[in-house]
Amino acid sequence: MKWTEDMDARLLHCMIEESRMGNRVDGSWTTQAYTNIVDHLHSAGYVAVTKNNVKNRQKVLKDKWREVHDLFSGLSGFAWNPVSMTFHAEDEVWLDLIQSRPAAAKWRVNSIKQYDLMVELWAADRATGSGVRTARQARRQRVGPHVSVDLNQNVEYIPEQSQWTGYRDPTPPSPPPSVDEYSPGQTQSVPSVPSGGTSSSRGSKRKAPMVDSIDTQFDKLTTSLDGFANVLSSSNVHFGVISDAAVRQVSVMEDRNEILRSQTEILRRTPNYTYTEADIYEMLAAMNISDDNMLEQCYDFLCRNPTCTKRLMGLPPHKRWNKLCKMISGSDC
């Protein structure tokens, strides 16, 4: 019998429901469970399905799921994407895994249909341990023990000793399918210690040289910060000097302008001073004459009559307008 994706989905959903109803004992289905599953598939239109078909299909699906679950369970760096139904990871992580297990290459492109349902159905059966591995760690564990070497001259290491005789993949339970994205078996960030181990294999460190190295680096950092603070302080001093010089220069320019204005007023009061057209226009502008024609008429009149201009300039500003009107009318000039 050829099973379709819809048939697989209905089969898995029905199995999950039967398991929740208690029709699964110690990982085995009861007779009532098989009867209910077959009846459910018949009601969906798949009337040719028998109990043996259900058993055989469950074995095929479970074997396929077990291969994927055992491969990715406990590996950090991989995340399940429920949309594409594939495991996602960085290229480097994938390359490490494929290098250690070439058969995993197909799962980089092949989707795993109904993986979430199979996790919910069978993950608890295989939850026999915990631990998180990276793909790089999986590769290293296949090629043999590794001695860590630190190039830090201030720290001495005692090479780590091999402490295990075999390796068995940890298979922690996977998160429920309601989670949009997860990494299977996220339980611990440190690989579990295999049975038979007696003590930690990490090399012991001499802490005193490390403390001295840290103190040295801290002193260098403090010196750098002090130098930076001195530069800022010096910059502030220079900025203050430049700012003070600019203020003094502005003050000098204002004083010069005031002197020029005073000298101009003195010249205007001398008997021989001749008022220019600019002086006339400046005086008329101060009168706030709104009519442009009147302003031009007054300007032309004063330019033609320097005597009237001189007499008008001698008056206070608030009396000039009335006097100018009389001059233009011809009654007083």
Secondary structure, 3 states (H helix, E strand, C coil): CCCCHHHHHHHHHHHHHHHHCCCEECCEECHHHHHHHHHHHHHCCCCCCCHHHHHHHHHHHHHHHHHHHHHHCCEECCEEECCCCEEECCHHHHHHHHHHCHHHHHHHCCCCCCHHHHHHHHHHHHCCCCCCEEHHHHHHHHHCCCCCCCCCCCCCECCCCCCCCCCCCCCCCCCCCCCCCECCCCCCCCCCCCCCCCCCCCCCECHHHHHHHHHHHHHHHHHHHHHHHHHHHHHHHHHHHHHHHHHHHHHHHHHHHHHHHHHHHHHHHCCCCCCCHHHHHHHHHHCCCCCHHHHHHHHHHHHHCHHHHHHHHCCCHHHHHHHHHHHHHCCCC
